[in-house]
Amino acid sequence: MKLAVVTNFTPSKSNVSEYGYHLAKNFAKNQDVSELIVFTENSIDQTNTNDYSKINGCTVKINECLDRKTTKNAFSILKAVKEEKPDAILFNIHSTQPNSNSLMSVLLPLVLKLKGISTIVLLHQVKTEGFLNKTFTRLLLQADLVTVTLEEQARLLRENFNAHNVSVVRHGSFTTPVFPQPVKKDEPKKVLAFGKFGTYKRVEILIEAIEQVRKRTEQKIELIIAGTDAPEAQGYLDKVKKSYHDVEDIFFTGYVEENDVKHVFKESTIVAFPYTSLEGNAGILHQAGAYGKATVLPQTKDFEIISQEEGYTGAFFNERSISSLATAIESLIVNDEYRTEVAETNYQAACKNTLASVTSSYITLFKNIIDNKYSYALV
């Protein structure tokens, strides 16, 4: 199969770029994919794509035909598709929420389907409120198939849009899961927060909770804030640094290169999620599970759904309460047995769905679409 993927791509800091990078890499490793074309942004640094020219005998091409500053991406993709002639195309889309350069792009799955190319839209976040959200969602549902990562998202699409071409394909963990490793007694405990901060991910509550735990337990605790500002919250982390400049042992890593992500997770003791809500699934939670880490999770509906559907767990806290977060962190910091139990549960959840199995599921779905089109053509 000659497969194309339309996606943001690391080291871009755009939404789902890391997921796009790992998704493409696992597609290239699949024995049923003979050639892979990645349609992505024209501003990416080629450093992370040098290892892509050939993977497991699969020819890989990075086609930088997208530009976030223009509204003509739909035409760029159509031109690239005409040149590359893929058998099937997967669109890796963060959200149905409209923006200036997506007005034409949402028509692409329908247009390409009409041209006889099998199309699947992967939606990470489903928004059903508002006229534009609903319109965009209906247009994306014109693809051969729309996939989501949670049953709850599929239910929303089926109930709100009477959609019958919706399937659940789990998010998957980026790496081969690593069994939880014991924490050395003489080392400080390291609490990791990872992501794009400033909107629904805010670290002030985490810093103040850590301060409470330090006072109560006299534990040596380091806080590692890894990542950048969210695109909508430029300057947020700089303000946090200034506000908490007198708090010791807080380390801001800035953007973490793809090759360094594993080191950041492996060196952490626990991973904290100072979120007030969640947009779609929680990719960082899947990474934490893959590295065998215990987690501190907010008691929001989103995390409750992920926990129920995918088996991840953590020490839960009230997302608006510093003291509740402090109690959750303390329970994992001081209790080695409990921390290990949570870490092993998350590891087992990650083992159930790796990206290798996820991409195999997509190949099966594409084959079914192609076979059905062929059968229809014979009739």
Salt bridges, closest charged atoms under 4 A:
GLU18 OE2 - LYS196 NZ 3.76
ASP32 OD2 - LYS367 NZ 3.28
GLU35 OE2 - LYS2 NZ 3.88
GLU41 OE1 - ARG68 NE 2.95
ASP51 OD2 - LYS25 NZ 2.83
GLU84 OE2 - LYS61 NZ 2.66
ASP144 OD2 - LYS373 NZ 3.08
GLU152 OE2 - ARG155 NH2 2.47
GLU159 OE1 - ARG155 NH1 2.66
GLU204 OE2 - ARG202 NH2 3.34
GLU211 OE1 - ARG214 NH1 3.09
ASP238 OD1 - LYS241 NZ 3.98
ASP249 OD2 - LYS220 NZ 2.75
GLU258 OE2 - HIS22 NE2 2.50
GLU279 OE1 - HIS94 NE2 3.50
GLU309 OE1 - ARG170 NH1 2.83
GLU310 OE1 - HIS286 NE2 2.73
GLU330 OE1 - ARG216 NH2 2.80
ASP336 OD2 - LYS185 NZ 2.79
ASP336 OD1 - ARG339 NH2 2.86
